[in-house]
Amino acid sequence: IGSQVLAPIALDRESDVPLAEAKRRAAAEVERTYLLRLLENARGSISGAARQAGIDRTNFRRLLQRHGINPTRFKQ
């Protein structure tokens, strides 16, 4: 991702929740988008994507599980 700006978060649906919950949801959405882009750039390689993120593979896998992301769909 580098210096690219992430797409704006649609917050209109968040107006009926407390600020803390809206922030949690927005952060989760940004994190998920970031992980998807890393996997796309790394062509599904967990090692490559984790390296780009600056974290170890175990933690990267944990994040993928948290967001329900299957890295094999990015393999080419």
C-alpha positions as a LaTeX table, in Angstrom:
\begin{tabular}{lrrr}
\hline
Residue & $x$ (\AA) & $y$ (\AA) & $z$ (\AA) \\
\hline
Ile1 & 0.00 & 0.00 & 0.00 \\
Gly2 & 2.84 & 2.37 & 0.79 \\
Ser3 & 1.79 & 5.97 & 0.41 \\
Gln4 & $-1.60$ & 5.16 & $-1.13$ \\
Val5 & $-4.59$ & 6.48 & 0.74 \\
Leu6 & $-7.12$ & 3.88 & 1.84 \\
Ala7 & $-10.66$ & 4.31 & 0.58 \\
Pro8 & $-12.87$ & 6.37 & 2.87 \\
Ile9 & $-14.97$ & 4.40 & 5.33 \\
Ala10 & $-18.72$ & 4.63 & 4.90 \\
Leu11 & $-19.76$ & 5.97 & 8.29 \\
Asp12 & $-23.37$ & 6.82 & 7.49 \\
Arg13 & $-24.47$ & 3.43 & 8.81 \\
Glu14 & $-22.53$ & 4.05 & 12.04 \\
Ser15 & $-24.61$ & 6.98 & 13.30 \\
Asp16 & $-26.77$ & 4.79 & 15.53 \\
Val17 & $-23.88$ & 3.32 & 17.56 \\
Pro18 & $-21.65$ & 4.86 & 20.23 \\
Leu19 & $-18.42$ & 6.50 & 19.06 \\
Ala20 & $-16.22$ & 3.75 & 20.52 \\
Glu21 & $-18.08$ & 1.07 & 18.56 \\
Ala22 & $-18.00$ & 3.12 & 15.36 \\
Lys23 & $-14.23$ & 3.52 & 15.76 \\
Arg24 & $-13.78$ & $-0.21$ & 16.39 \\
Arg25 & $-15.75$ & $-1.08$ & 13.26 \\
Ala26 & $-13.89$ & 1.46 & 11.14 \\
Ala27 & $-10.52$ & 0.17 & 12.36 \\
Ala28 & $-11.54$ & $-3.42$ & 11.59 \\
Glu29 & $-12.64$ & $-2.40$ & 8.08 \\
Val30 & $-9.33$ & $-0.61$ & 7.43 \\
Glu31 & $-7.37$ & $-3.60$ & 8.78 \\
Arg32 & $-9.31$ & $-6.04$ & 6.58 \\
Thr33 & $-8.81$ & $-3.91$ & 3.47 \\
Tyr34 & $-5.10$ & $-3.63$ & 4.26 \\
Leu35 & $-4.73$ & $-7.41$ & 4.65 \\
Leu36 & $-6.58$ & $-8.06$ & 1.39 \\
Arg37 & $-4.31$ & $-5.65$ & $-0.50$ \\
Leu38 & $-1.18$ & $-7.21$ & 0.99 \\
Leu39 & $-2.31$ & $-10.67$ & $-0.05$ \\
Glu40 & $-3.16$ & $-9.45$ & $-3.52$ \\
Asn41 & 0.27 & $-7.81$ & $-3.88$ \\
Ala42 & 1.99 & $-10.96$ & $-2.56$ \\
Arg43 & $-0.14$ & $-13.22$ & $-4.81$ \\
Gly44 & $-1.41$ & $-15.15$ & $-1.81$ \\
Ser45 & 1.98 & $-15.68$ & $-0.19$ \\
Ile46 & 1.53 & $-15.40$ & 3.56 \\
Ser47 & 5.28 & $-14.99$ & 4.03 \\
Gly48 & 5.44 & $-12.20$ & 1.47 \\
Ala49 & 2.39 & $-10.40$ & 2.81 \\
Ala50 & 3.61 & $-10.70$ & 6.41 \\
Arg51 & 6.99 & $-9.32$ & 5.37 \\
Gln52 & 5.28 & $-6.32$ & 3.72 \\
Ala53 & 3.28 & $-5.75$ & 6.91 \\
Gly54 & 6.38 & $-6.03$ & 9.09 \\
Ile55 & 4.97 & $-8.83$ & 11.25 \\
Asp56 & 5.68 & $-12.55$ & 11.58 \\
Arg57 & 3.65 & $-15.16$ & 9.70 \\
Thr58 & 1.94 & $-16.48$ & 12.82 \\
Asn59 & 0.48 & $-13.10$ & 13.69 \\
Phe60 & $-0.43$ & $-12.47$ & 10.07 \\
Arg61 & $-2.33$ & $-15.78$ & 9.95 \\
Arg62 & $-4.11$ & $-14.82$ & 13.17 \\
Leu63 & $-5.26$ & $-11.57$ & 11.58 \\
Leu64 & $-6.49$ & $-13.43$ & 8.50 \\
Gln65 & $-8.51$ & $-15.79$ & 10.70 \\
Arg66 & $-9.95$ & $-12.88$ & 12.68 \\
His67 & $-11.22$ & $-11.34$ & 9.45 \\
Gly68 & $-12.29$ & $-14.61$ & 7.81 \\
Ile69 & $-9.86$ & $-14.20$ & 4.92 \\
Asn70 & $-8.75$ & $-17.27$ & 2.96 \\
Pro71 & $-5.33$ & $-16.58$ & 1.41 \\
Thr72 & $-5.61$ & $-19.39$ & $-1.15$ \\
Arg73 & $-8.06$ & $-17.33$ & $-3.21$ \\
Phe74 & $-5.16$ & $-14.99$ & $-4.05$ \\
Lys75 & $-2.82$ & $-17.72$ & $-5.31$ \\
Gln76 & $-1.98$ & $-17.46$ & $-8.98$ \\
\hline
\end{tabular}
